[in-house]
Amino acid sequence: MADDADVIVVGGGLAGLVAATEIADAGKHVIVVDQEGEQSLGGQAFWSFGGLFLVDSPEQRRLGIKDSHDLALQDWMASAGFDRDEDLWPKRWAEAYVAFAATEKRNWLRAMGHRIFPIVGWAERGGYDAMSHGNSVPRFHVTWGTGPGIVEPFERRAREAEANGNLTFRFRHRVDALSITNGAVDGVSGVILEPSNVERGKSSSRHVIGEFTLRAQAVIVASGGIGGNHDVVRKNWPRRLGEPPGHLISGVPEHVDGRMIGITEAAGARLINRDRMWHYVEGIRNWSPIWPRHGIRILPGPSPMWFDAKGKRLPSPLFPGSDTLGQLQYIMGTGYDYSWFVLTQSIIKKEFALSGSEQNPDLTGKSWRMTAKRATSKAAPAPVETFKTHGADFIVRDNLEALVSAMNALAGDNLLQVEHLKAQIEARDREITNPYVKDTQVMNIHNARRYIGDRLIRTAKPHRILDPAHGPLIAVKLNILTRKTLGGFETDLNSRVFGQHGQIMPGLYAVGEAAGFGGGGMHGYRSLEGTFLGGCLFSGRNAGRAAAKAVA
Ligand SMILES: Cc1cc2nc3c(=O)[nH]c(=O)nc-3n(C[C@H](O)[C@H](O)[C@H](O)COP(=O)(O)OP(=O)(O)OC[C@H]3O[C@@H](n4cnc5c(N)ncnc54)[C@H](O)[C@@H]3O)c2cc1C
């Protein structure tokens, strides 16, 4: 039987698009199959904040940040904590990826027209010691244009390849099986779903109108992770993070269903590190949801006070923006699956950002005028102010008594006592007068303000939380929000998939979130952030180049 293409890519998210465009540019014919409609091309990356991990970039240097490959690798390995036999390839991927982020990555993107917002963010700051989790320096480079800005160069290349006949899209084609002939993967089969004109990101119908089979010399699985499927998240939930949360909200669209992972595993591929995942604890219910259980992650600055469900302040160094999984572990250990931020209007105005392209119209729309308001406006960015008014998890009051009473009413379980919160807030407030202090969170605030990027747009001037001049007071109920899958299919550096007995499966490649962003989990246990889009770029590129060479 004649082949339909040289290579088939399953999934038109970022990783699939990168792989497909590399194949098409090498003069080979590639088919991209996606279960969603054309309007959802780009997958999760479109919705993303577009944050990218880069090392020793011109943007960092301009801000006085001294970064290096060695420092980044030290941070990566400390965060990853690789400790398993199956970490062999993930660790090799981590080394190769950090080298990519410190060398080619920025220029490769730049040559395609990608641009970066000049102020570099400081995610996952850690707070333990130099050999433990976290970024020693700011490294989170936001794409000018956020998520759509990272998809755009690859969609453009894909459309050009489509026009010259090297690339074909098959939307609304859902893969249900891989075909294997004489031990080599050589095609896919599945069903054709009825056309759908739902808006991008919304759940589309699964009504079947036909069947299909496609053959090629190689198949690249680029189907994303499991974050939209809470049953699988709970099933794979690691006991080291406590019991799986009873209540979860979704940081990803419903198509991130993990189904193709099961199909690929059933075909013989080796899935490793399935218990490693990356979920956030600062999730808020979207007042205007696009996908089911739609939650948004707050990207907080360092100043909000953080309390557990019973009103006890989270221990040092679990301050906002320090250690996502440390916070998750702590919160699940309290026996409740939510926690609280308490802050002021001055803090929300300067420190709250919401992750997601649609929540940042200034950066997504590439408007310098609107973006400049982040530094100058008296109000928080418009989407944050809108959440403050409409968001089910936001409470705004003029005094602590009223705030705590509304917090108790929202949680419905009367666990909070005004005097308990007041004592902790007043104690912290007494530390604010001096620049040298005992309270580690206040120390962190002073430290952050020594970095010009934070002082300009991310860290409020230190002030007393209970100072009415900085009010009103705000409380935010924080939910656990599913997002990324850190484990995945074990692959070599060409993204070729290993089978369950340790042999390479001829013809099969895996990229992006389905491959744990490279190798089956290049992050190990923890991420430094901005590393997911980057993992899709790097693994997609490696797979595309290798597959194009491998096919005759
Ligand atoms: C709101 C948000 C903010 C984010 N911010 C950042 C950030 O700032 N920095 C960062 O590094 N990362 C960020 N991420 C994470 C990052 O966007 C994702 O990890 C990444 O885009 C995943 O890309 P992917 O190509 O692997 O998978 P996806 O984007 O999930 O694409 C997979 C595609 O495969 C299709 N598919 C699945 N199964 C099948 C099947 N059986 N048959 C046919 N098609 C199938 C799906 O329909 C989908 O189109 C964010 C994510 C979100 C949602």
The ligand as a MOL file (V3000), in Angstrom:
LIG
                    3D

  0  0  0     0  0            999 V3000
M  V30 BEGIN CTAB
M  V30 COUNTS 53 58 0 0 0
M  V30 BEGIN ATOM
M  V30 1 C -3.0370 29.0010 30.3060 0
M  V30 2 C -1.6960 28.3680 30.0610 0
M  V30 3 C -0.5420 29.0950 30.3190 0
M  V30 4 C 0.7110 28.5350 30.0550 0
M  V30 5 N 1.8340 29.3110 30.1840 0
M  V30 6 C 3.0420 28.7910 29.8770 0
M  V30 7 C 4.2030 29.6040 29.9060 0
M  V30 8 O 4.1530 30.8150 30.1250 0
M  V30 9 N 5.4100 29.0150 29.6470 0
M  V30 10 C 5.5250 27.6850 29.3510 0
M  V30 11 O 6.6550 27.2130 29.1250 0
M  V30 12 N 4.4250 26.8950 29.2840 0
M  V30 13 C 3.1920 27.4210 29.5160 0
M  V30 14 N 2.0850 26.6290 29.4150 0
M  V30 15 C 2.2500 25.1990 29.0630 0
M  V30 16 C 2.3900 24.9810 27.5610 0
M  V30 17 O 1.5490 25.8650 26.8570 0
M  V30 18 C 2.0310 23.5280 27.1940 0
M  V30 19 O 2.7130 22.6280 28.0400 0
M  V30 20 C 2.3940 23.2330 25.7430 0
M  V30 21 O 1.8300 24.1950 24.8860 0
M  V30 22 C 1.9520 21.8170 25.3510 0
M  V30 23 O 2.0920 21.6800 23.9510 0
M  V30 24 P 1.9370 20.2750 23.2200 0
M  V30 25 O 2.1040 20.5690 21.7590 0
M  V30 26 O 2.7960 19.2560 23.8190 0
M  V30 27 O 0.4370 19.8020 23.5180 0
M  V30 28 P -1.0320 20.5140 23.2480 0
M  V30 29 O -0.9250 21.9690 23.1340 0
M  V30 30 O -1.9050 19.9480 24.2920 0
M  V30 31 O -1.4370 19.9540 21.8210 0
M  V30 32 C -1.7980 18.6090 21.6280 0
M  V30 33 C -2.7510 18.5030 20.4440 0
M  V30 34 O -2.9740 17.1240 20.1720 0
M  V30 35 C -4.3320 16.9120 19.8640 0
M  V30 36 N -4.6580 15.5050 20.1710 0
M  V30 37 C -4.6040 14.9000 21.3820 0
M  V30 38 N -4.9670 13.6000 21.2620 0
M  V30 39 C -5.2530 13.3960 19.9520 0
M  V30 40 C -5.7070 12.2630 19.2130 0
M  V30 41 N -5.9400 11.0650 19.7930 0
M  V30 42 N -5.9120 12.4200 17.8770 0
M  V30 43 C -5.7040 13.6160 17.2630 0
M  V30 44 N -5.2940 14.7170 17.9340 0
M  V30 45 C -5.0650 14.6070 19.2550 0
M  V30 46 C -5.0550 17.9250 20.7340 0
M  V30 47 O -6.3310 18.2150 20.1900 0
M  V30 48 C -4.1030 19.1240 20.6910 0
M  V30 49 O -4.4160 20.0090 19.6480 0
M  V30 50 C 0.8060 27.1720 29.6240 0
M  V30 51 C -0.3550 26.4300 29.3960 0
M  V30 52 C -1.6050 27.0250 29.5850 0
M  V30 53 C -2.8400 26.2210 29.2620 0
M  V30 END ATOM
M  V30 BEGIN BOND
M  V30 1 1 1 2
M  V30 2 1 2 3
M  V30 3 2 2 52
M  V30 4 2 3 4
M  V30 5 1 4 5
M  V30 6 1 4 50
M  V30 7 2 5 6
M  V30 8 1 6 7
M  V30 9 1 6 13
M  V30 10 2 7 8
M  V30 11 1 7 9
M  V30 12 1 9 10
M  V30 13 2 10 11
M  V30 14 1 10 12
M  V30 15 2 12 13
M  V30 16 1 13 14
M  V30 17 1 14 15
M  V30 18 1 14 50
M  V30 19 1 15 16
M  V30 20 1 16 17
M  V30 21 1 16 18
M  V30 22 1 18 19
M  V30 23 1 18 20
M  V30 24 1 20 21
M  V30 25 1 20 22
M  V30 26 1 22 23
M  V30 27 1 23 24
M  V30 28 2 24 25
M  V30 29 1 24 26
M  V30 30 1 24 27
M  V30 31 1 27 28
M  V30 32 2 28 29
M  V30 33 1 28 30
M  V30 34 1 28 31
M  V30 35 1 31 32
M  V30 36 1 32 33
M  V30 37 1 33 34
M  V30 38 1 33 48
M  V30 39 1 34 35
M  V30 40 1 35 36
M  V30 41 1 35 46
M  V30 42 1 36 37
M  V30 43 1 36 45
M  V30 44 2 37 38
M  V30 45 1 38 39
M  V30 46 1 39 40
M  V30 47 2 39 45
M  V30 48 1 40 41
M  V30 49 2 40 42
M  V30 50 1 42 43
M  V30 51 2 43 44
M  V30 52 1 44 45
M  V30 53 1 46 47
M  V30 54 1 46 48
M  V30 55 1 48 49
M  V30 56 2 50 51
M  V30 57 1 51 52
M  V30 58 1 52 53
M  V30 END BOND
M  V30 END CTAB
M  END
